Amino acid sequence: MSIAFPDFVPAQLPQVLSTVAIVAGSVVAGWLLKLAVFGLLTAYVRREPAPLLASSVLRHLRQPSAWFFPVLVLSFLLPLTPLTARTLEVARRLVETALLTTFAWGLVKTVDVIQDLVQQHYRIAHATDNGDNLRVRKLFTQLQFVKKLVVSLIIFVAVALVLMSFATVRKIGTGLLTSAGIASVIIGFAAQKSIGNLLAGFQIAFTQPIRLDDVLVVEGEWGRVEEITFTYVVLCIWDERRLVLPLNYFIEKPFQNWTRSTAHLLGTVFLYTDYSIPVEAVRAELQRLVAQHPLWDQRVCVLQVTDSKERTLELRCLMSARNSGDAFDLRCDIREQLVAFIQQHHPESLPKTRALTEPTDQPFSPAPIGAVG
């Protein structure tokens, strides 16, 4: 029993097989090209003392290249396929779209490589900042914002170019790439808060009232700046909660920045004691305790009587530390040890309430019932 095939199959089968062979060969050739390039780069990294550029390229560009090289080779060999003009045009548009997409992906990852190089350079240059890495934090804040802006522009242009490759939506793509189109988009969104936040982001990135890893007190919460995006700031609170605030908040409202110009900070401990406290003895004990404490940065150590109330004296102990975290721990330790010192050596000077009763010679006689006054 024989099976009858349609007449067009024998005529088109060689073309189909040839097309499949060219496409498969292009994909395999591109994949082999990617293996060769990254294989040589991997061998170089293993033989030499791993330079940051090579290792960063391997980490960020390996995956995009696995797609980009096959599509690139296919775009060159696609005209060799025996396809009809209409089919070839459709295939060419699809390949161009894939090529633009993978190329944009590679550009985005290239921005990550550049970020790694800049960060490594400034980490090495300021490796001896002892935790007060003000310049590095300023640069990283600007770098993060510029990176997000560049990535957004890459994606924007890639989408516009893809749209331009299709006749039905070419007007959309052309409009997005012209100045009139960009101006109309900005004007259309100018009244919205998102554009206000974007402009605030530019101001924060370059005037820098806040930076990454800055210590802030906002809305009564103490925390560090964990992330700055186009529209909001994420603050990591000391108890690991996250406080999310719009960028406009830091332009329009007051807040405390404890690391604006330096991370050094003064810590304060208040003690309330009886008037009989020997202030000099407490001052000497404070100096002894602070001098041997590893968190003290040897700048400030002062005890002053800052107030005298009805029943107590207010003693203020002032000490300095390298950063806010050290200052908090230093304050807690010194407060605990000074209280223990007063309890052990001067317990009579702890806060007390005095009452004076005067003796009288006249015996006590209750007033008669019904007496007035």
KACOR-V689923 format. One record per backbone hydrogen bond with DSSP energy under -1.0 kcal/mol. NH is the residue of the N-H (numbers start at 0). CO is the residue of the C=O. If there is no record, write none. Layout:
<<NH;CO> <NH;CO>>
This chain:
<<11;7> <12;8> <15;11> <16;12> <17;13> <18;14> <19;15> <20;16> <21;17> <22;18> <23;19> <24;20> <25;21> <26;22> <27;23> <28;24> <29;25> <30;26> <31;27> <32;28> <33;29> <34;30> <35;31> <36;32> <37;33> <38;34> <39;35> <40;36> <41;37> <42;38> <43;39> <44;40> <45;41> <46;42> <47;43> <49;47> <54;50> <55;51> <56;52> <57;53> <58;54> <59;55> <60;56> <64;60> <65;61> <66;63> <67;63> <68;64> <70;66> <71;67> <72;68> <73;69> <74;70> <75;71> <76;72> <77;73> <79;76> <80;77> <82;80> <87;83> <88;84> <89;85> <90;86> <91;87> <92;88> <93;89> <94;90> <95;91> <96;92> <97;93> <98;94> <99;95> <100;96> <101;97> <102;98> <103;99> <104;100> <105;101> <106;102> <107;103> <108;104> <109;105> <110;106> <111;107> <112;108> <113;109> <114;110> <115;111> <116;112> <117;113> <118;114> <119;115> <120;116> <121;117> <122;118> <123;119> <124;120> <125;121> <126;123> <128;125> <131;128> <132;130> <133;131> <136;132> <137;133> <138;134> <139;135> <140;136> <141;137> <142;138> <143;139> <144;140> <145;141> <146;142> <147;143> <148;144> <149;145> <150;146> <151;147> <152;148> <153;149> <154;150> <155;151> <156;152> <157;153> <158;154> <159;155> <160;156> <161;157> <162;158> <163;159> <165;162> <172;168> <173;169> <174;170> <175;171> <176;172> <181;177> <182;178> <183;179> <184;180> <185;181> <186;182> <187;183> <188;184> <191;188> <195;191> <196;192> <197;193> <198;194> <199;195> <200;196> <201;197> <202;198> <203;199> <204;200> <205;201> <206;202> <207;203> <212;224> <213;210> <215;222> <216;255> <217;220> <220;217> <222;215> <223;235> <224;213> <225;233> <226;233> <228;231> <232;244> <233;226> <234;242> <235;223> <236;240> <237;221> <239;236> <242;234> <244;232> <246;230> <248;245> <249;246> <250;247> <251;247> <252;248> <255;216> <257;214> <264;320> <266;318> <268;316> <270;314> <272;312> <273;348> <276;273> <278;276> <281;277> <282;278> <283;279> <284;280> <285;281> <286;282> <287;283> <288;284> <289;285> <290;286> <291;287> <292;289> <295;292> <296;319> <301;317> <303;315> <305;313> <306;313> <308;311> <312;272> <313;306> <314;270> <315;303> <316;268> <317;301> <318;266> <319;299> <320;264> <326;322> <327;323> <328;324> <329;325> <330;326> <331;327> <332;328> <333;329> <334;330> <335;331> <336;332> <337;333> <338;334> <339;335> <340;336> <341;337> <342;338> <343;339> <344;340> <345;341> <348;345> <349;346> <370;367>>
